[in-house]
Amino acid sequence: MSDTAVKLDAIGIMRLIPHRYPFLLIDAVTEFVPGESITAVKNVTLNEPYFQGHFPGRPVMPGVLIIEALAQAGGVLSYMTHRDRDPGLIYYLGGISEARFRRPVVPGDVLELRVVVEKVKRNVWFYDCEARVGAAVAVTAKIACAPGAAS
């Protein structure tokens, strides 16, 4: 099986990153190229806990959680690229720039998360990220993640 054909479900994702419900924000990995890119999906449902207050009667996925979903996909990319990693290592969100919110994400949407490595410098991963719903771009951002020990 080629790396681009890698399919990873939520159970496989939880083996790689420490996030759990309600903060695990990716449901599956659909494409992976080591050290280059990853595509993941988040199925947005009305049952998400944040919809109760964001916003009552007009549910919209908070933009910060879309950014977090992109960062989680980036963390999975980094872990999968370095399969021999220290098992106690966690990739932490190190920075966000150029974030643009272009379309609301609502219940029923399937959010496609595409993360491409721009560079790795001093073990910090710099990603170019895009979240789409179908053909429509919802969010774009530059994200940095850095490894650190779990506490």
C-alpha positions as CSV (number, residue, x, y, z in Angstrom):
1,M,0.0,0.0,0.0
2,S,1.4,3.4,-0.9
3,D,1.5,6.2,1.7
4,T,-1.0,8.2,-0.2
5,A,-3.5,5.4,0.2
6,V,-3.2,5.4,4.0
7,K,-6.7,5.4,5.6
8,L,-6.9,6.1,9.3
9,D,-10.1,6.1,11.4
10,A,-10.7,7.9,14.7
11,I,-9.2,4.9,16.7
12,G,-6.0,5.1,14.7
13,I,-5.8,8.8,15.1
14,M,-6.2,8.4,18.9
15,R,-3.1,6.1,18.9
16,L,-1.1,9.1,17.5
17,I,-2.4,12.2,19.3
18,P,-3.6,12.6,22.9
19,H,-6.9,14.4,22.0
20,R,-10.2,12.7,23.0
21,Y,-13.9,13.6,22.9
22,P,-15.0,16.3,22.9
23,F,-11.7,17.8,21.7
24,L,-10.7,15.2,19.0
25,L,-11.7,17.2,15.9
26,I,-10.7,14.9,13.1
27,D,-12.6,11.8,12.2
28,A,-10.4,10.2,9.6
29,V,-7.3,10.6,7.5
30,T,-7.9,10.0,3.8
31,E,-4.5,10.8,2.3
32,F,-1.0,11.0,3.6
33,V,2.4,11.8,2.0
34,P,5.2,11.5,4.6
35,G,6.8,14.9,5.3
36,E,4.7,16.6,2.7
37,S,0.9,16.6,3.3
38,I,-2.2,15.1,4.8
39,T,-5.9,15.3,4.1
40,A,-8.3,14.6,7.0
41,V,-12.1,15.0,7.5
42,K,-14.3,16.2,10.3
43,N,-18.0,15.3,10.1
44,V,-19.8,18.2,11.7
45,T,-23.0,17.1,13.4
46,L,-25.6,19.0,15.4
47,N,-24.5,16.9,18.5
48,E,-21.2,18.8,18.8
49,P,-21.2,20.3,22.4
50,Y,-20.2,23.8,21.2
51,F,-23.4,24.2,19.2
52,Q,-25.4,24.6,22.3
53,G,-24.0,28.1,22.8
54,H,-22.5,29.0,19.4
55,F,-25.1,30.1,18.4
56,P,-28.5,29.1,19.8
57,G,-30.9,28.8,16.9
58,R,-28.1,29.3,14.4
59,P,-25.3,26.8,15.0
60,V,-21.9,27.7,13.6
61,M,-18.6,25.8,14.2
62,P,-16.3,28.2,16.0
63,G,-13.4,29.3,13.8
64,V,-10.9,28.6,16.5
65,L,-12.0,24.9,16.5
66,I,-11.5,24.7,12.8
67,I,-7.9,26.0,13.3
68,E,-7.5,23.4,16.1
69,A,-8.7,20.7,13.7
70,L,-6.1,21.8,11.1
71,A,-3.4,21.8,13.8
72,Q,-4.5,18.2,14.9
73,A,-4.2,17.1,11.3
74,G,-0.7,18.7,11.2
75,G,0.2,16.8,14.4
76,V,-0.9,13.5,12.8
77,L,1.2,14.3,9.7
78,S,4.3,15.0,11.9
79,Y,3.7,11.8,13.9
80,M,3.1,9.6,10.9
81,T,6.2,11.0,9.2
82,H,8.3,10.1,12.2
83,R,6.9,6.7,13.2
84,D,10.0,6.1,15.4
85,R,9.1,9.1,17.6
86,D,9.4,9.2,21.3
87,P,6.0,7.8,22.6
88,G,5.9,10.6,25.2
89,L,6.2,13.4,22.5
90,I,3.3,15.7,21.9
91,Y,3.1,18.3,19.1
92,Y,1.9,21.6,20.5
93,L,0.3,24.5,18.6
94,G,3.1,27.0,18.3
95,G,1.6,29.8,16.2
96,I,-1.1,30.9,13.8
97,S,-0.8,33.5,11.1
98,E,-2.8,34.7,8.1
99,A,-6.0,33.0,9.3
100,R,-8.9,33.9,7.1
101,F,-12.5,32.8,7.7
102,R,-14.4,32.7,4.4
103,R,-17.5,30.5,5.0
104,P,-19.4,29.4,8.1
105,V,-19.3,25.7,8.9
106,V,-22.6,24.3,10.1
107,P,-24.1,21.0,11.1
108,G,-24.2,18.5,8.2
109,D,-21.0,19.9,6.7
110,V,-18.1,17.5,5.9
111,L,-15.0,19.6,6.6
112,E,-12.0,18.5,4.5
113,L,-8.8,19.5,6.2
114,R,-5.7,19.8,3.9
115,V,-2.3,20.5,5.5
116,V,0.9,20.9,3.5
117,V,4.3,21.2,5.0
118,E,6.0,24.5,4.1
119,K,9.2,23.7,6.1
120,V,10.6,22.1,9.2
121,K,13.1,24.3,11.0
122,R,14.7,23.4,14.4
123,N,12.1,20.6,14.7
124,V,9.2,23.2,14.4
125,W,6.8,22.3,11.6
126,F,5.3,25.1,9.5
127,Y,2.1,24.2,7.7
128,D,0.0,25.8,5.0
129,C,-3.6,24.9,5.8
130,E,-7.0,24.9,4.2
131,A,-10.4,23.7,5.4
132,R,-13.1,23.2,2.7
133,V,-16.7,22.2,2.6
134,G,-17.1,20.7,-0.9
135,A,-15.6,23.1,-3.3
136,A,-15.9,26.1,-1.0
137,V,-13.0,27.3,1.1
138,A,-14.0,27.8,4.7
139,V,-10.7,28.7,6.4
140,T,-7.1,29.2,5.4
141,A,-4.2,29.7,7.8
142,K,-0.5,29.2,8.4
143,I,0.1,27.1,11.5
144,A,3.3,26.1,13.4
145,C,3.6,23.1,15.7
146,A,6.5,22.2,17.9
147,P,7.2,19.0,19.8
148,G,7.4,18.8,23.5
149,A,7.3,16.2,26.3
150,A,4.0,15.2,27.7
151,S,3.6,16.3,31.3
